[in-house]
Amino acid sequence: MIVDDEAVLREQAKTNLESIGYEVSEAADAASLAAMYESIQPDVVLLDLKLPDADGLTLLPIVKKNWPEAEVIVLTGHGSIEVAVEATKRGAFYFQTKPLDGSTLKLLVERALEHKQINEENSSLRRALSTMSGGASPIFQSPGMKQVVRTIERVAAADVSILITGESGTGKEVIADLIHSLSPRSKGPNIKVNCAALPRELIESELFGSVKGAFTGAQADREGLVRQAEGGTLLLDELSEMPIDTQSKLLRVLQEKEVRPVGGKTSYKIDCRVIAATNRVPAEAIKEGKMREDLFYRISAISVYLPPLRDRREDIVPLATAFLKRFAAQANLVLTGFSPAAAEILRRFDWPGNVRQLQNEVQRAVLMAEGKVIDAPDLAVNNVQAPAQQADESNLTLMEAMERNTIIQMLRDTRNNKLETAKRLGIGRQTLYNKIKAYGIEA
């Protein structure tokens, strides 16, 4: 938005800015500007200090009030330090004397947009952390998750490797995203790879890259995800599912800070932060030969453990409420929350699939609810009871009996479709097979 009574200046500035892709609006005085407050939302405002019907310094707070997210560059034909200081105090991003050549104008607008973007990112992250830490409408109220947030706030800026552990569905990828967003590398790429999803014969090529002809099917050079994460963050999800020999090569890459593509003769320097995640207990994974001990010590400079949802029941209803708001908005439905009975069911259920299962349950309930609140009959988990006698007979804990019964109920609901069952529970298909075998569940 250009606010200036000089028609020639407005026309020149508009031409220069439109030539590089900006959309430009203009106003010759304060009255014309006032008529546009509700119709547009500019990112940058070029505001003349002397207008026919207003003083720019007086007008500046009004502009910021109507367009709080806009960056304002004050223009004047007669600049002074005192006026520049006052303009800055009233919210101006920059104070620039006229005449204004095209290159200076473009540079100023570019810097203003960069400043606006940084402010938006910082504001968004502050809101996220405030919510997570227990500010207004907190998502995480449990002591365990508050400790997780405090740890993240301390270590995100430090360029160290981090290992995130916890059961499937506890939100490890979300925490990894938050660490990336709070780090100095936030403007760099955020590359994610699920080690369990990559075929054994292709995982090294995907991670480290490969040269043409290195193996059957290698028809072109591949850069690899480690190099694609240059200047940013690389998340290695389900690290313990990575083949042991690949873990050995990964350890060397991390130690030497360079990577050599499969079949290549040239090594490349790398600069990325590595965050790893696993749903296994590291000590058990090492004992079972699923994780190299030296890689564990190298990659776990900082360890973050996400407790399962059953151990932080204070978080269940706040999380469910956040999911409800999101899914209701997506479905264009008016839902105000959960009835006391529904909230109690959510709190008492053990959620073997953790946050992912809770999210799926709320999404289903939003679509099934007939009133303005989600009530107990709208919840599928309302029909899942803990078979205490069965738990005693089979030597299962109450939690295991609940989990077994939940799996059985889901298998019935999906007509024994194991892929869909695993999806609804928020666990991997292989994990489901393992639990079916361990609990002796028949088709």
N, C-alpha and C positions, 0 to 999 in steps of 0.2 A: 504494500500500500504506500503510495507516494502522496504526501500532503504538502503542497507548496502552491503559492499563488502565481508563480512564474510558469506560464504555459510552455515556454521553450524548454526550461529545465525538466519539467515533467515529461515532455515528449522525448527528449534525449535519453533520460533515464529509463523510460519505458521501452524504447527501442533497444537499448543496450541489454537490458535484462531479459526481454522477450527473445532476443537472438540466441540466448543460451538456455532457453527452456522454462523460464519463470513465467507464472501468470501474474499480471500486474493490474492493479486497480489504482485509481487516482481521485484526489479531491483537491479543490482549489482553496477551501477555507474550512473553518471549524463546523459551520452549519452543514455543509455537504458531507463532512465526515460523520457527524452525528446521525445522519440519516442512514448510514451504512453499518452501524455497530451490530445490528441484529441479523444482517443479511449475509455477511462474509466473516471469515476468520483468518486473517493474514498471519503469516509466520514472522514477517519482518515489516516494520513501519519506518519509512523515511519521513521525519517530521520537521518542517521548517520552523525556526524559532520565532519568526515574525510573520503572522498571518493577518489579513485585513480585519478579522473579527475576533482574534484571540491572541494571547501570548503563548508561545510554545511551551514554556516552563509551567504555565498554569494548566495548559491542556494535557501535558504529559501524564499526570496521575489519572486523569479521566480516561485516557487511552489505555493505560495499564489496567484500570478497573474493568473496562469493557472487554479488553483482550489481554487477560493476564499472562497468557503463554507467549505472546508476541514479543520479539526483541525490537526495541525502539532505537533508531539512530537519529540523533538530533542534528539538523543542518542549520548553519548560520553564515551570514556574510561577514559578520564582525565578531570573531571569537575572542573569549577571554578565559583565563584560568578559573576565575570565580564562577562564571556562568557554567563552564564545563563541570566543575565540582558539584554545583547545585543540580545540574541535569542528571549527573550520576546518582546523587542522593535520591532523586525522585524516580529512579528506575530506568534511566537510559542505559543502553548497552555501550554506546559510543557517542562521541561529540565530534562532528566533522565540519570544517569550514568549507565554504563554497568559493570558487567554482569547483565542481567535482568531475574529474575525468572518468572515462569508461572503465579503465583498469582498476582504479581505486574503488569505484562503486562496486564492481564485481567482487573484489577482495573483501570489502566490508560486509556485503550481504552473505558471502560464503562463511566468514568468521561468525557472523551473527547466527546463522543456521547451525553451525557446529556447536556454539554455546547453548543454543536452545535444545539441541539433541542431548547434550551432556546433562543439562538440567532435568530433562524429562526422564532420562535413564536413572539419575540419582534419586529423583523424586519417587519413581516407580519402585526402586529397590528399597528406599526408606519405608515406603508403605508396606512392602512385602515383609521386611524384617520387623516392622512394628507389629504387624498382624501376627506374624509367627512368634514373636517374642512375648506377646501378651498385651498388645496395645488395644485400641478400639476393635471390637468384634474379633477377638483373638482366635486363630485357628488352632494353635498349639498351647494348651493349658497345662499339660502334664509336666512334672519336674524333669522327666527324662528327655522330652523333646525341647524344653527350654534350655537344657544343658547342651543339646546338639546345636541349637541356634547360637548360643554363646560361643561355642567352639568354632563354628563357621565364621562368625564375625571376626574372630581373632586371627584365623589362619588363611582366610580367603586371599588377602593381599600378599601373603608370603608365597614365593614361587617354589613350593615343595610338593612332592607327590603325596597323594591322600588315598587311603583305602577306606571304602564305605562298606560296612557289613550289615547284615540283617536278612530276615526271611524274605521270600518272594512277595512282592506287592507292598512293601513297607515304604516305598518312595525314594529309593536310592538314586534313580535317575533325576528326580526333581531336585534333590539335594545337590547333586553334581552340577545341574544347570545353575543353581543359585550360587555355588562357589565360583563358577565361571563368570557369572554376571557381576559378582562383587570384586573380581580380581582385576589387576591392570591389563590382563589379556582379554577383557570383555569385548573389545572391538574386533578381535581376531576370530578365526573359525572355531566352532565348537563341534568337533567330530566325534561321533559315537559308533561303537562297534560292539555287537553282541557276539562274544567269542563262542557261545554255544550254538549259534545259528550258522556259523561259517563251516563249510566242509573241510575236513582235515587237510585234504590235498590242496586247498586254495587259500588257507588262512594266512600263510606266510606271504603269498603274493599280494593279498589284500592289505596286509599290514605294512610290509616292507617294500612293496613294489616288485616289478620283474621286468626283464628285458625281453624283447621279441625273440621267440624261439627257445626260451629257457625251459619250456616243457610243452607237451602236447596241448594245443589250444591257445598258446601265448602268441597271438598274431600281431601284437603291438606292444610297445613299452607301456608299463603301468607305473604310475608315480607312487602309489601306496598311501594308506591313510595316515601313517606317521608323518610323512612329508606334507600331506594336505593340511595337517593341523599346525603348520608352521606359524608361530606367533600367537597361537591360541591354545586350546585345550583338547586333549584326546581322552575320551572315556572308554575304558576297557571293561565292559559289563560282563558278568559271569566269568571272571578271570580264571577261576579254578577249572573251567571247562576247556581252557586252552591246552593243546597237547604239550606234554612236558618238554619235548625237544624244541618246540617253538618258544616256550617260556625261557629256555636257556638263551636263545637268540635275542629275545626281548630284553633280558637282563643285560646282555652285552651292549645292545643299542642304548639302553638307559645309562649305563656306566660310561660309555665312550662318547655319548652325545652325537652319534653318527650312525647312518644306516646304509647298508649295501643291498640293492635290489637282488632278488633271486636271479642267478645266472649272470649277474653283472660283475664288472671288475672295478667299478668306481664307487667310492663311499661318499655320502653326502652329509654335511653337518646338519643337525636338526635343532630346533628350538621350540619345544612345546611342553606344556605342563601335562603330566599324566595323572588321571584320576582313575582308580580301579574300583570295582564293586564285585561282591560275591555274596551269594545266599548261604554259603557254607561257613561253618566255624573254621577260621584259618588253621588252628592247631589240629583239628580233625582232618582237614584237607591235606595238610602236610604229612600227617601220620599215614593217611591212606594213599599217599603218592600222587595226589591230584594237584598239589601246588609245591613248587620248589621253595625250600626254606630261605635260600639266599635271595630269591626274587621277592618273597614276602617282606624280608627286612629292608630291601631296597625300595620297595614301593609303598611301604606303610610308615613313612616318616611321621605322618599324622593318621590316626585311625578314628573313624566316626562310626559308632554303632547305633543303628536305628531299631529301637525296641518294637516288638510286634504290637498290633493294635490292642490285643487283649490285655497287655501290660500297661496301657495308657488310655484307660477308658474315658478319662476326662476330655480326650481329643475327639471321641467318636461323634458326638452330636454336633460340635462346631464344624468338623469336617463334612459331615452329612449335610448340614445347613448350607455350607459353601457350594457343595455339589448340587443341591436342590436349586439354588438361585441360578446357577449356570445352566442346568438342563431345562428348567422352566422357561428361562429367557429364550433358549434355543428353540423350544417347542411352542413359543408364544402362548404360554399358559400362566394363569395367575394362581400361584401357590404361596402361602404365607409361612409355612413351616411344618413341623411335626406335632401331632397331638401328644399329650403326656404319655399315653399308653404306647404309642409308636416310638417315642424317644426312649422309653424304658426298655423296650425290646432291643433297640439298637445298642443301648449301653450294656445289656446283659449278654448279648450274643458274642461268641468268641472270635469270629471273623478269621477262619483259617487262611483265607486268601488276602487278609490284611486290607490296606487302604484300597487296593485295586478292586477287591470284592465289594467293599462298601460303596465304592463309586458305581459299580455295575448295578448293585441293589437299588441305590437311590435313583439311577437313571430309569430302571424298570418301573419303580414305584411312581415316579413323576408321570409316566405315560399311563399308568393304570389307575391313578387316583381319580375319584369322581367329585370330591369336594375341593375346598380351598386349602385344606391341610391334608397331609399324608397321615392316615390313621392306621392302626394295627392291622386290619384286614388287607391293607394295600401292600404289606411287606411279605415277601416270600419266606423270609427267615422266621416269620411268626409261626409257621407250621413245622419248624424244625425243633424237636425236643431232644433233650439229652437222655438216651436210654441207659439209666443208671444201672439197672439189673444186668443189661448186656455188657456194660463196662466192667462190672464186677466179675462176671463169668469169663470174660476174655482177658482179664488182667490189664485192661486199659485204664488210663487216667480219665477223669471226667472230661478234660479238654480233648483227649484223643477220641473218646466216645462221641463227643459233639462233632468233631471233625469227620469221623467215620459216617455219622448219620447225615451230615451235610452233603457229603459226597454221594451217598446213596440217594438222597432226595434229588440232587442235581442230575444224577444219571437217569432217574425216573422222569424228571421234567424234560430231559433232552432225548428220551427214548434210547438211552445207552450210547448217545453220540459223545465219545470221549473228547474229541477236539473241542466241541461246543461246551462241554462240561468244564474242561480246563480253562477255557476262555472266560466263562461266567465266574469261576472261582478265583480267577486272576493268578493262576499258576501255570507252569509249563506242562506240556503233554506228558513228558517223561516223568516229571514229578507226580502227576496224577497216576500214571501206571505204577510207580513205586508205592504210592499210598494204597492203591487198590490191592496190590499184592500183600503189603504189610498188614492191612486190616482184614484180609481174607474176604474181600467183597466179591460176590459172584454176579454174573451178568443179570 
